[in-house]
Amino acid sequence: MKQHGSVIQRMWQICFNFYAAAVLLFLIVPVLVIIPLSFSSSSFLSYPLSSYSLRWYQTFFSSREWLEALGNSLLVAPLATLLATVLGVLAAMGLVRGEFRGKGLVMAIIISPMVAPVVIIAVGMFFFFAKLSLLNSYIGLVLAHALLGVPFVVITVVAVLKNYDRTLTRAAASLGASPLLAFRKVTLPLIAPGVFSGALFAFATSFDEVVVTLFLASPGQRTLPIQMFAGIRENLDPTIAAAASIMTAASLLLLILMEIMRRRSERMRRTAEVK
């Protein structure tokens, strides 16, 4: 009887592993398919590849339009990520440590940009920023992208803070540390993986944003996703494959850094528990 149950359990395990592998392939293959196309010498995005070339990477790094778009993305996304991270961490600490009525409503309002259709958010931002004269400006673009990134920071930091041992902060305070010093030396290093994860999602959201940017940005503020969208709509420029591969490599690097931060924080937490 036990042997029969063990066989059934192994079969379920095999089925589950197969299902997990199928889901992983479904998510990863569309991303990986574009990378070989970026090394194609053909003027069309098609398989099979006739020959390999760095032609489209050379086009990307020699084109003024593509480099300006990349520069705009590298300007807007980091600033929006920094602003979203600061606001998100402060909001998360207030939601976790504060005791006030309507906390659930406040949380729902903060994460509403994740739920509401992006077009509705873009239209609302367009009319609101128009009254503030922030249309066609980098300030307005950074503020809009930060608004979209804040919910990701709040969710990840709230999850980390709920498991954070506040006695460590009290111990730092008993040793004479100010609240700011205790946060910088004790709390922040331990919640760093959550903060970095939220910042990573905020950066990805800003770097990949199309709809809001179309409503708020001027032609001179065209970001890399907008340039890729224009390439797909107009002439299906294969340089898009090179740009997509570069973005994929950057995302992979950020994920590796996030894993390094997570392991470092885990070691610090274990050390603090032992002490």
Secondary structure, DSSP 8 states (H G I E B T S, - for coil): -HHHHHHHHHHHHHHHHHHHHHHHHHHHHHHHHHHHHHTB-SSS--SS-S-B-SHHHHHHHH-HHHHHHHHHHHHHHHHHHHHHHHHHHHHHHHHHH---TTHHHHHHHHHHHHHS-HHHHHHHHHHHHHHTT-TTSHHHHHHHHHHHHHHHHHHHHHHHHHT--THHHHHHHHTT--HHHHIIIIIHHHHHHHHHHHHHHHHHHHHT--HHHHHH--GGG--HHHHHHHHHHHT--THHHHHHHHHHHHHHHHHHHHHHHHHHHHHHHHHHHH-
